[in-house]
Amino acid sequence: MRNPGITIIGAGFGGLCMAIKLKEAGYHDFVILEKADDIGGTWRDNTYPGCACDVPSPLYSFSFELNTEWSRLFAPQQEIWDYMRHCVRKYGLAPHIRFGTEVTALEYADDRALWHVTTAGGERFTTHAVVLGMGPLHIPSYPEIPGRERFTGPAFHSARWDHSCDLTGKRVAVIGTGASAAQFVPEIAPRVGRLYVFQRTAPWVQPRPDIRLDEIRKYLRLPGAARALRYAIYWFLEARGAGFAIHPRLMKTQERIAARHLARQVPDPELRAKLTPGYTIGCKRIVLSNDYYPALTRENVELITDGITEIRERSIVDATGREHEVDVIIYGTGFKVTDALSDFTLIGRNGLKIQDAWRDGMHAYLGITTAGFPNLFFLLGPNTGLGHTSVVFMIECQVRYIMDCLRLLSRTKAKALDVRPEVERRFTERLQRRLSRRVWNQGGCRSWYLDANGNNPTIWPGFTFEYWARTRRMRPEAFELIGAARA
Ligand code: NAP
């Protein structure tokens, strides 16, 4: 491959946004490397039945590419994927994308202030800057349950749905009850013979106001209407997110809404008790669903809360010793997030490995840059995940910030910029102090938001307009400019 000026890794929402903004700025010397054979990231990988966004689509989309054609407020996966393809076509990104190209190593060459990129196919080339747009939720996590490998029937993860496996009339086990399982359980329950749902921790579930937008499409096409709807949703979600951003006590209203939903949808007191969470709402991702609880009340569905001790050739054994014979196992067990880069070769200045730089947990200044890794930018990096609104908003803030960094490089003729370690340290310490008082840390649960040390390296603890304000202008003094001709 010719040495591109900028290498973007991943063709999901992040990578595509970066590419669009580079082109808009007149910069064409970049490549998007995508390990799969299509664009879409998480919206390509997750094809399970019922997959849809749990953030309203008018906000879960680019602000510069409003879509008036969403069929529903919470668009299904296929529509979101189509929207992303539309962006690729409209902004002419296809010639920049290299499919089937997995990056296996990134190594910084101090003497030339360049990155060496190595791919799984054995290619090696250099690039000035790297944008990591892999997203935080792309490596499936499988539970470490004794005997998992012994199971002889079909077994797959929700993000690797096996559509060739016909579930009709089968005895199916679902392990996990997070946002993904809550979407596919109601879809498969009427089809399967028997469904065993293994729940370790009950999720809080709120109603999903999934109104149809196709019926008001003609109004949304009026000038300004789609933008007005986007703003209205944005501010509604920010206001509702006050409990996340200010104090867990403010989550009480949210909890009441969820408790009422449970009481209304699950009449059986025994089942309701099993489904009542024992932690503050918001500590884990809040599930939005109108059909998850009704699915659990079906005759052919059993909720098992006793924990799994063993998986055998054709069965699952729970902690009471009961053996459940099953034909298929579906893992709705989430993703590797806080240790996503643990096996990746990422070597920065003076041979610094990312595993050493992040020995005590992931961190990055504004979630975008980390000291010792010049000209390496994260999209949806550490501490930029959200519990209350759209991460596409965060991506746009990050891309604007990275564009500012690139402009600074070109203005100063510097070869690279590296965030000053003390700036990043102060930022991280303040962030962690704030997080220590927020619901994800204080709510009495364990989730993928927290790492093995109990730190929270995943979530942005405030309102998103604060993040917008903090990333609106980059502060050149926060960075060391390497090889600058001018100060
Ligand atoms: P998840 O929220 O991490 O849920 C994983 C589930 O598996 C949890 O119920 C967990 O139980 C369970 N589990 C994990 N290991 C287990 C074990 N050893 N034994 C028994 N149960 C085990 O994963 P997810 O549902 O795939 O969702 C991940 C994230 O993707 C969400 O938080 C959300 O951000 C995103 N998502 C978004 C949408 C959307 O509409 N935008 C849809 C789906 C997912 P514990 O709770 O006890 O750990």
Boltz pocket constraint, residues with backbone or C-beta under 6 A from the ligand:
constraints:
  - pocket:
      binder: B
      contacts: [[A, 52], [A, 53], [A, 54], [A, 55], [A, 137], [A, 143], [A, 144], [A, 145], [A, 158], [A, 175], [A, 176], [A, 177], [A, 178], [A, 179], [A, 180], [A, 181], [A, 198], [A, 199], [A, 200], [A, 201], [A, 284], [A, 285], [A, 308], [A, 332], [A, 333], [A, 334], [A, 335], [A, 386], [A, 446], [A, 447], [A, 448]]
      max_distance: 6.0
